[in-house]
Amino acid sequence: MSNKLKGKYGEDVAVDFLRKRGFEILERNFRYSKYSEIDIVAKKDKIVYFIEVKYRTNSFFGMPLESITKSKLEKIKKGVSYYISKHQGEFCSYRISALSIFGEKIDFLESILF
């Protein structure tokens, strides 16, 4: 399976996981520029979540959340700022989140801070 297909599969698993927990999926693969993409934009209880999805089938390249670097987070923040500017007044608050999939194990970090 190609990396692109693995990524899509991981995002599909993440969307299913989130929907089962009451999240409304607003967008997938929201692109601010060629350098900034937000995997999933979801809403629950008047909070918008900007979710980075990391999927791994093995730990050869490290665990999923280890690949969210400070540089990656800065790119996500730029995309979040742009999204917020385009949707002013549509939601009360937001969080930058991460969803890790490793085999059958799924971890959802509702708010990530670095």
N, CA, C and O atoms as a GROMACS GRO file, in nm:
protein
  456
    1MET      N    1   0.084  -0.118   0.000
    1MET     CA    2   0.000   0.000   0.000
    1MET      C    3   0.089   0.124   0.000
    1MET      O    4   0.185   0.131   0.077
    2SER      N    5   0.058   0.221  -0.085
    2SER     CA    6   0.139   0.344  -0.094
    2SER      C    7   0.117   0.431   0.030
    2SER      O    8   0.019   0.414   0.103
    3ASN      N    9   0.209   0.524   0.051
    3ASN     CA   10   0.196   0.615   0.165
    3ASN      C   11   0.069   0.698   0.155
    3ASN      O   12   0.005   0.726   0.256
    4LYS      N   13   0.033   0.738   0.033
    4LYS     CA   14  -0.088   0.817   0.014
    4LYS      C   15  -0.212   0.736   0.055
    4LYS      O   16  -0.301   0.789   0.122
    5LEU      N   17  -0.217   0.610   0.016
    5LEU     CA   18  -0.329   0.524   0.054
    5LEU      C   19  -0.332   0.498   0.204
    5LEU      O   20  -0.439   0.493   0.264
    6LYS      N   21  -0.213   0.480   0.264
    6LYS     CA   22  -0.206   0.461   0.409
    6LYS      C   23  -0.259   0.585   0.482
    6LYS      O   24  -0.332   0.574   0.580
    7GLY      N   25  -0.221   0.702   0.432
    7GLY     CA   26  -0.267   0.826   0.493
    7GLY      C   27  -0.418   0.840   0.484
    7GLY      O   28  -0.482   0.878   0.582
    8LYS      N   29  -0.475   0.810   0.367
    8LYS     CA   30  -0.620   0.817   0.349
    8LYS      C   31  -0.689   0.717   0.440
    8LYS      O   32  -0.791   0.748   0.501
    9TYR      N   33  -0.634   0.595   0.449
    9TYR     CA   34  -0.691   0.494   0.537
    9TYR      C   35  -0.692   0.543   0.682
    9TYR      O   36  -0.792   0.532   0.752
   10GLY      N   37  -0.579   0.598   0.726
   10GLY     CA   38  -0.568   0.650   0.863
   10GLY      C   39  -0.670   0.760   0.889
   10GLY      O   40  -0.732   0.764   0.995
   11GLU      N   41  -0.688   0.849   0.793
   11GLU     CA   42  -0.786   0.956   0.809
   11GLU      C   43  -0.928   0.901   0.810
   11GLU      O   44  -1.013   0.952   0.884
   12ASP      N   45  -0.956   0.799   0.729
   12ASP     CA   46  -1.088   0.736   0.730
   12ASP      C   47  -1.118   0.674   0.867
   12ASP      O   48  -1.229   0.686   0.918
   13VAL      N   49  -1.019   0.607   0.925
   13VAL     CA   50  -1.034   0.548   1.058
   13VAL      C   51  -1.059   0.660   1.160
   13VAL      O   52  -1.145   0.646   1.247
   14ALA      N   53  -0.984   0.769   1.148
   14ALA     CA   54  -0.999   0.881   1.240
   14ALA      C   55  -1.138   0.943   1.231
   14ALA      O   56  -1.201   0.974   1.332
   15VAL      N   57  -1.187   0.962   1.108
   15VAL     CA   58  -1.320   1.020   1.089
   15VAL      C   59  -1.426   0.930   1.152
   15VAL      O   60  -1.517   0.978   1.220
   16ASP      N   61  -1.416   0.800   1.131
   16ASP     CA   62  -1.511   0.705   1.190
   16ASP      C   63  -1.506   0.713   1.343
   16ASP      O   64  -1.610   0.717   1.408
   17PHE      N   65  -1.387   0.716   1.399
   17PHE     CA   66  -1.366   0.726   1.543
   17PHE      C   67  -1.433   0.853   1.598
   17PHE      O   68  -1.503   0.849   1.698
   18LEU      N   69  -1.411   0.966   1.530
   18LEU     CA   70  -1.465   1.094   1.576
   18LEU      C   71  -1.618   1.099   1.565
   18LEU      O   72  -1.686   1.145   1.656
   19ARG      N   73  -1.670   1.052   1.454
   19ARG     CA   74  -1.816   1.052   1.436
   19ARG      C   75  -1.886   0.970   1.542
   19ARG      O   76  -1.991   1.009   1.593
   20LYS      N   77  -1.828   0.856   1.577
   20LYS     CA   78  -1.887   0.770   1.681
   20LYS      C   79  -1.887   0.839   1.817
   20LYS      O   80  -1.962   0.799   1.906
   21ARG      N   81  -1.805   0.940   1.834
   21ARG     CA   82  -1.798   1.014   1.960
   21ARG      C   83  -1.869   1.149   1.952
   21ARG      O   84  -1.850   1.235   2.038
   22GLY      N   85  -1.952   1.166   1.849
   22GLY     CA   86  -2.036   1.285   1.840
   22GLY      C   87  -1.978   1.406   1.770
   22GLY      O   88  -2.035   1.514   1.777
   23PHE      N   89  -1.864   1.390   1.702
   23PHE     CA   90  -1.805   1.501   1.629
   23PHE      C   91  -1.871   1.515   1.492
   23PHE      O   92  -1.906   1.416   1.427
   24GLU      N   93  -1.888   1.639   1.450
   24GLU     CA   94  -1.933   1.668   1.315
   24GLU      C   95  -1.809   1.703   1.234
   24GLU      O   96  -1.732   1.791   1.272
   25ILE      N   97  -1.789   1.634   1.123
   25ILE     CA   98  -1.672   1.660   1.039
   25ILE      C   99  -1.706   1.778   0.947
   25ILE      O  100  -1.799   1.770   0.867
   26LEU      N  101  -1.629   1.886   0.960
   26LEU     CA  102  -1.652   2.005   0.878
   26LEU      C  103  -1.573   2.000   0.748
   26LEU      O  104  -1.624   2.036   0.642
   27GLU      N  105  -1.448   1.957   0.759
   27GLU     CA  106  -1.362   1.949   0.640
   27GLU      C  107  -1.255   1.843   0.659
   27GLU      O  108  -1.218   1.808   0.771
   28ARG      N  109  -1.208   1.793   0.547
   28ARG     CA  110  -1.092   1.704   0.546
   28ARG      C  111  -0.988   1.764   0.454
   28ARG      O  112  -1.021   1.820   0.350
   29ASN      N  113  -0.864   1.751   0.492
   29ASN     CA  114  -0.752   1.798   0.412
   29ASN      C  115  -0.766   1.946   0.375
   29ASN      O  116  -0.751   1.984   0.259
   30PHE      N  117  -0.795   2.028   0.476
   30PHE     CA  118  -0.804   2.173   0.453
   30PHE      C  119  -0.665   2.227   0.426
   30PHE      O  120  -0.574   2.213   0.508
   31ARG      N  121  -0.649   2.288   0.312
   31ARG     CA  122  -0.518   2.336   0.269
   31ARG      C  123  -0.515   2.488   0.272
   31ARG      O  124  -0.598   2.555   0.211
   32TYR      N  125  -0.416   2.542   0.346
   32TYR     CA  126  -0.393   2.686   0.351
   32TYR      C  127  -0.292   2.727   0.244
   32TYR      O  128  -0.308   2.829   0.178
   33SER      N  129  -0.191   2.648   0.228
   33SER     CA  130  -0.089   2.671   0.125
   33SER      C  131  -0.029   2.536   0.091
   33SER      O  132  -0.071   2.433   0.144
   34LYS      N  133   0.068   2.536   0.005
   34LYS     CA  134   0.130   2.408  -0.028
   34LYS      C  135   0.209   2.351   0.091
   34LYS      O  136   0.252   2.235   0.089
   35TYR      N  137   0.229   2.433   0.194
   35TYR     CA  138   0.305   2.390   0.310
   35TYR      C  139   0.218   2.358   0.432
   35TYR      O  140   0.267   2.301   0.530
   36SER      N  141   0.092   2.395   0.428
   36SER     CA  142   0.008   2.380   0.546
   36SER      C  143  -0.123   2.311   0.511
   36SER      O  144  -0.203   2.361   0.433
   37GLU      N  145  -0.143   2.194   0.572
   37GLU     CA  146  -0.267   2.121   0.553
   37GLU      C  147  -0.313   2.070   0.690
   37GLU      O  148  -0.233   2.022   0.771
   38ILE      N  149  -0.442   2.083   0.714
   38ILE     CA  150  -0.502   2.031   0.836
   38ILE      C  151  -0.582   1.908   0.796
   38ILE      O  152  -0.670   1.916   0.711
   39ASP      N  153  -0.551   1.794   0.856
   39ASP     CA  154  -0.612   1.668   0.815
   39ASP      C  155  -0.763   1.668   0.834
   39ASP      O  156  -0.837   1.634   0.742
   40ILE      N  157  -0.809   1.708   0.952
   40ILE     CA  158  -0.953   1.707   0.980
   40ILE      C  159  -0.990   1.831   1.059
   40ILE      O  160  -0.922   1.868   1.156
   41VAL      N  161  -1.097   1.896   1.016
   41VAL     CA  162  -1.157   2.004   1.095
   41VAL      C  163  -1.292   1.949   1.140
   41VAL      O  164  -1.375   1.912   1.058
   42ALA      N  165  -1.312   1.943   1.271
   42ALA     CA  166  -1.433   1.883   1.327
   42ALA      C  167  -1.490   1.975   1.435
   42ALA      O  168  -1.421   2.060   1.489
   43LYS      N  169  -1.618   1.955   1.465
   43LYS     CA  170  -1.685   2.038   1.565
   43LYS      C  171  -1.761   1.950   1.663
   43LYS      O  172  -1.823   1.850   1.625
   44LYS      N  173  -1.755   1.990   1.790
   44LYS     CA  174  -1.833   1.923   1.895
   44LYS      C  175  -1.853   2.024   2.007
   44LYS      O  176  -1.758   2.087   2.053
   45ASP      N  177  -1.977   2.037   2.051
   45ASP     CA  178  -2.009   2.125   2.164
   45ASP      C  179  -1.955   2.268   2.143
   45ASP      O  180  -1.896   2.325   2.235
   46LYS      N  181  -1.976   2.324   2.027
   46LYS     CA  182  -1.936   2.461   1.993
   46LYS      C  183  -1.785   2.484   1.993
   46LYS      O  184  -1.739   2.598   1.993
   47ILE      N  185  -1.709   2.377   1.994
   47ILE     CA  186  -1.563   2.385   1.986
   47ILE      C  187  -1.521   2.325   1.852
   47ILE      O  188  -1.567   2.217   1.814
   48VAL      N  189  -1.434   2.396   1.781
   48VAL     CA  190  -1.380   2.344   1.656
   48VAL      C  191  -1.243   2.284   1.685
   48VAL      O  192  -1.159   2.345   1.751
   49TYR      N  193  -1.223   2.164   1.634
   49TYR     CA  194  -1.098   2.091   1.653
   49TYR      C  195  -1.023   2.083   1.520
   49TYR      O  196  -1.079   2.042   1.419
   50PHE      N  197  -0.899   2.124   1.522
   50PHE     CA  198  -0.811   2.110   1.406
   50PHE      C  199  -0.721   1.991   1.437
   50PHE      O  200  -0.633   1.999   1.523
   51ILE      N  201  -0.743   1.881   1.366
   51ILE     CA  202  -0.685   1.753   1.406
   51ILE      C  203  -0.579   1.705   1.308
   51ILE      O  204  -0.604   1.691   1.188
   52GLU      N  205  -0.462   1.679   1.361
   52GLU     CA  206  -0.353   1.617   1.286
   52GLU      C  207  -0.362   1.467   1.311
   52GLU      O  208  -0.360   1.422   1.426
   53VAL      N  209  -0.370   1.390   1.203
   53VAL     CA  210  -0.382   1.245   1.214
   53VAL      C  211  -0.247   1.182   1.182
   53VAL      O  212  -0.184   1.214   1.080
   54LYS      N  213  -0.203   1.093   1.268
   54LYS     CA  214  -0.079   1.019   1.245
   54LYS      C  215  -0.107   0.870   1.256
   54LYS      O  216  -0.156   0.822   1.358
   55TYR      N  217  -0.076   0.800   1.149
   55TYR     CA  218  -0.104   0.656   1.140
   55TYR      C  219   0.026   0.582   1.114
   55TYR      O  220   0.105   0.619   1.028
   56ARG      N  221   0.047   0.477   1.191
   56ARG     CA  222   0.166   0.392   1.172
   56ARG      C  223   0.123   0.246   1.182
   56ARG      O  224   0.034   0.210   1.259
   57THR      N  225   0.190   0.164   1.101
   57THR     CA  226   0.166   0.020   1.110
   57THR      C  227   0.277  -0.048   1.190
   57THR      O  228   0.260  -0.161   1.237
   58ASN      N  229   0.390   0.022   1.206
   58ASN     CA  230   0.499  -0.029   1.289
   58ASN      C  231   0.576   0.090   1.347
   58ASN      O  232   0.549   0.204   1.311
   59SER      N  233   0.670   0.063   1.434
   59SER     CA  234   0.743   0.170   1.500
   59SER      C  235   0.881   0.195   1.439
   59SER      O  236   0.966   0.259   1.501
   60PHE      N  237   0.904   0.146   1.317
   60PHE     CA  238   1.034   0.161   1.252
   60PHE      C  239   1.076   0.308   1.244
   60PHE      O  240   1.192   0.341   1.266
   61PHE      N  241   0.981   0.397   1.213
   61PHE     CA  242   1.010   0.540   1.204
   61PHE      C  243   0.964   0.615   1.330
   61PHE      O  244   0.949   0.737   1.327
   62GLY      N  245   0.941   0.543   1.437
   62GLY     CA  246   0.896   0.603   1.562
   62GLY      C  247   0.746   0.589   1.580
   62GLY      O  248   0.675   0.545   1.490
   63MET      N  249   0.702   0.628   1.695
   63MET     CA  250   0.559   0.623   1.726
   63MET      C  251   0.490   0.740   1.656
   63MET      O  252   0.554   0.841   1.626
   64PRO      N  253   0.360   0.727   1.629
   64PRO     CA  254   0.291   0.828   1.550
   64PRO      C  255   0.306   0.972   1.598
   64PRO      O  256   0.338   1.060   1.519
   65LEU      N  257   0.283   0.996   1.726
   65LEU     CA  258   0.286   1.134   1.775
   65LEU      C  259   0.426   1.196   1.775
   65LEU      O  260   0.440   1.318   1.780
   66GLU      N  261   0.528   1.112   1.770
   66GLU     CA  262   0.665   1.163   1.766
   66GLU      C  263   0.694   1.241   1.638
   66GLU      O  264   0.790   1.317   1.631
   67SER      N  265   0.612   1.221   1.536
   67SER     CA  266   0.636   1.289   1.409
   67SER      C  267   0.572   1.427   1.402
   67SER      O  268   0.584   1.496   1.300
   68ILE      N  269   0.504   1.470   1.507
   68ILE     CA  270   0.450   1.606   1.511
   68ILE      C  271   0.558   1.695   1.572
   68ILE      O  272   0.569   1.708   1.694
   69THR      N  273   0.636   1.756   1.486
   69THR     CA  274   0.748   1.839   1.528
   69THR      C  275   0.702   1.982   1.554
   69THR      O  276   0.589   2.020   1.521
   70LYS      N  277   0.789   2.059   1.612
   70LYS     CA  278   0.761   2.201   1.634
   70LYS      C  279   0.735   2.271   1.500
   70LYS      O  280   0.647   2.356   1.490
   71SER      N  281   0.812   2.235   1.400
   71SER     CA  282   0.794   2.293   1.266
   71SER      C  283   0.658   2.257   1.208
   71SER      O  284   0.590   2.342   1.151
   72LYS      N  285   0.617   2.132   1.224
   72LYS     CA  286   0.486   2.088   1.175
   72LYS      C  287   0.376   2.163   1.248
   72LYS      O  288   0.278   2.205   1.186
   73LEU      N  289   0.390   2.180   1.378
   73LEU     CA  290   0.290   2.250   1.458
   73LEU      C  291   0.279   2.396   1.413
   73LEU      O  292   0.168   2.450   1.409
   74GLU      N  293   0.389   2.459   1.381
   74GLU     CA  294   0.386   2.598   1.334
   74GLU      C  295   0.309   2.608   1.202
   74GLU      O  296   0.234   2.703   1.182
   75LYS      N  297   0.326   2.512   1.114
   75LYS     CA  298   0.252   2.510   0.987
   75LYS      C  299   0.102   2.491   1.012
   75LYS      O  300   0.019   2.553   0.947
   76ILE      N  301   0.069   2.404   1.107
   76ILE     CA  302  -0.071   2.383   1.142
   76ILE      C  303  -0.130   2.512   1.197
   76ILE      O  304  -0.242   2.550   1.161
   77LYS      N  305  -0.057   2.581   1.284
   77LYS     CA  306  -0.106   2.706   1.344
   77LYS      C  307  -0.136   2.810   1.236
   77LYS      O  308  -0.235   2.883   1.248
   78LYS      N  309  -0.054   2.817   1.133
   78LYS     CA  310  -0.080   2.912   1.023
   78LYS      C  311  -0.211   2.877   0.953
   78LYS      O  312  -0.290   2.965   0.920
   79GLY      N  313  -0.232   2.748   0.929
   79GLY     CA  314  -0.356   2.704   0.867
   79GLY      C  315  -0.476   2.733   0.955
   79GLY      O  316  -0.582   2.773   0.905
   80VAL      N  317  -0.462   2.713   1.086
   80VAL     CA  318  -0.569   2.741   1.181
   80VAL      C  319  -0.604   2.890   1.180
   80VAL      O  320  -0.721   2.927   1.176
   81SER      N  321  -0.502   2.974   1.182
   81SER     CA  322  -0.525   3.120   1.179
   81SER      C  323  -0.601   3.161   1.054
   81SER      O  324  -0.693   3.243   1.060
   82TYR      N  325  -0.564   3.104   0.941
   82TYR     CA  326  -0.632   3.135   0.816
   82TYR      C  327  -0.777   3.087   0.822
   82TYR      O  328  -0.868   3.161   0.783
   83TYR      N  329  -0.800   2.965   0.868
   83TYR     CA  330  -0.935   2.910   0.877
   83TYR      C  331  -1.023   2.998   0.967
   83TYR      O  332  -1.136   3.028   0.932
   84ILE      N  333  -0.970   3.037   1.081
   84ILE     CA  334  -1.045   3.120   1.175
   84ILE      C  335  -1.081   3.254   1.110
   84ILE      O  336  -1.192   3.304   1.127
   85SER      N  337  -0.987   3.312   1.038
   85SER     CA  338  -1.014   3.442   0.974
   85SER      C  339  -1.125   3.431   0.870
   85SER      O  340  -1.198   3.528   0.848
   86LYS      N  341  -1.139   3.317   0.806
   86LYS     CA  342  -1.242   3.296   0.705
   86LYS      C  343  -1.377   3.256   0.764
   86LYS      O  344  -1.479   3.261   0.694
   87HIS      N  345  -1.378   3.215   0.891
   87HIS     CA  346  -1.502   3.168   0.955
   87HIS      C  347  -1.530   3.244   1.085
   87HIS      O  348  -1.573   3.184   1.184
   88GLN      N  349  -1.505   3.372   1.086
   88GLN     CA  350  -1.523   3.452   1.208
   88GLN      C  351  -1.666   3.444   1.258
   88GLN      O  352  -1.762   3.455   1.181
   89GLY      N  353  -1.680   3.425   1.388
   89GLY     CA  354  -1.810   3.423   1.452
   89GLY      C  355  -1.887   3.292   1.440
   89GLY      O  356  -1.999   3.283   1.489
   90GLU      N  357  -1.829   3.192   1.376
   90GLU     CA  358  -1.901   3.067   1.356
   90GLU      C  359  -1.884   2.967   1.470
   90GLU      O  360  -1.957   2.868   1.478
   91PHE      N  361  -1.787   2.991   1.559
   91PHE     CA  362  -1.766   2.901   1.671
   91PHE      C  363  -1.708   2.976   1.789
   91PHE      O  364  -1.649   3.083   1.773
   92CYS      N  365  -1.726   2.919   1.907
   92CYS     CA  366  -1.685   2.986   2.031
   92CYS      C  367  -1.536   2.973   2.060
   92CYS      O  368  -1.471   3.069   2.100
   93SER      N  369  -1.483   2.854   2.040
   93SER     CA  370  -1.342   2.832   2.069
   93SER      C  371  -1.288   2.720   1.981
   93SER      O  372  -1.363   2.654   1.908
   94TYR      N  373  -1.159   2.700   1.989
   94TYR     CA  374  -1.097   2.596   1.906
   94TYR      C  375  -0.982   2.530   1.981
   94TYR      O  376  -0.930   2.582   2.080
   95ARG      N  377  -0.945   2.414   1.930
   95ARG     CA  378  -0.831   2.340   1.983
   95ARG      C  379  -0.752   2.279   1.868
   95ARG      O  380  -0.808   2.239   1.766
   96ILE      N  381  -0.623   2.273   1.886
   96ILE     CA  382  -0.538   2.198   1.794
   96ILE      C  383  -0.518   2.062   1.860
   96ILE      O  384  -0.470   2.053   1.973
   97SER      N  385  -0.555   1.958   1.788
   97SER     CA  386  -0.558   1.823   1.844
   97SER      C  387  -0.475   1.727   1.759
   97SER      O  388  -0.433   1.759   1.648
   98ALA      N  389  -0.453   1.610   1.814
   98ALA     CA  390  -0.382   1.504   1.741
   98ALA      C  391  -0.454   1.372   1.765
   98ALA      O  392  -0.502   1.344   1.875
   99LEU      N  393  -0.459   1.292   1.662
   99LEU     CA  394  -0.517   1.159   1.672
   99LEU      C  395  -0.414   1.060   1.620
   99LEU      O  396  -0.371   1.067   1.505
  100SER      N  397  -0.375   0.969   1.706
  100SER     CA  398  -0.271   0.871   1.676
  100SER      C  399  -0.333   0.734   1.655
  100SER      O  400  -0.414   0.688   1.736
  101ILE      N  401  -0.294   0.670   1.546
  101ILE     CA  402  -0.339   0.534   1.518
  101ILE      C  403  -0.216   0.447   1.503
  101ILE      O  404  -0.132   0.470   1.416
  102PHE      N  405  -0.206   0.346   1.589
  102PHE     CA  406  -0.094   0.253   1.583
  102PHE      C  407  -0.152   0.113   1.595
  102PHE      O  408  -0.190   0.068   1.703
  103GLY      N  409  -0.159   0.046   1.482
  103GLY     CA  410  -0.225  -0.085   1.480
  103GLY      C  411  -0.373  -0.065   1.509
  103GLY      O  412  -0.441   0.008   1.437
  104GLU      N  413  -0.423  -0.128   1.613
  104GLU     CA  414  -0.563  -0.116   1.652
  104GLU      C  415  -0.584  -0.010   1.759
  104GLU      O  416  -0.698   0.019   1.796
  105LYS      N  417  -0.476   0.048   1.810
  105LYS     CA  418  -0.484   0.144   1.920
  105LYS      C  419  -0.501   0.285   1.866
  105LYS      O  420  -0.424   0.330   1.781
  106ILE      N  421  -0.603   0.355   1.917
  106ILE     CA  422  -0.629   0.493   1.878
  106ILE      C  423  -0.623   0.581   2.002
  106ILE      O  424  -0.689   0.552   2.102
  107ASP      N  425  -0.543   0.687   1.995
  107ASP     CA  426  -0.534   0.785   2.103
  107ASP      C  427  -0.572   0.921   2.047
  107ASP      O  428  -0.522   0.963   1.943
  108PHE      N  429  -0.661   0.990   2.117
  108PHE     CA  430  -0.704   1.123   2.075
  108PHE      C  431  -0.662   1.222   2.181
  108PHE      O  432  -0.710   1.217   2.294
  109LEU      N  433  -0.574   1.313   2.145
  109LEU     CA  434  -0.530   1.420   2.234
  109LEU      C  435  -0.609   1.545   2.194
  109LEU      O  436  -0.582   1.605   2.090
  110GLU      N  437  -0.706   1.583   2.276
  110GLU     CA  438  -0.796   1.693   2.240
  110GLU      C  439  -0.725   1.826   2.227
  110GLU      O  440  -0.771   1.912   2.151
  111SER      N  441  -0.617   1.846   2.297
  111SER     CA  442  -0.544   1.971   2.289
  111SER      C  443  -0.396   1.943   2.303
  111SER      O  444  -0.350   1.889   2.404
  112ILE      N  445  -0.321   1.980   2.201
  112ILE     CA  446  -0.176   1.958   2.210
  112ILE      C  447  -0.106   2.092   2.224
  112ILE      O  448  -0.139   2.189   2.154
  113LEU      N  449  -0.012   2.098   2.314
  113LEU     CA  450   0.068   2.218   2.338
  113LEU      C  451   0.213   2.178   2.336
  113LEU      O  452   0.253   2.079   2.396
  114PHE      N  453   0.292   2.258   2.267
  114PHE     CA  454   0.437   2.233   2.263
  114PHE      C  455   0.509   2.354   2.314
  114PHE      O  456   0.632   2.355   2.319
   0.00000   0.00000   0.00000
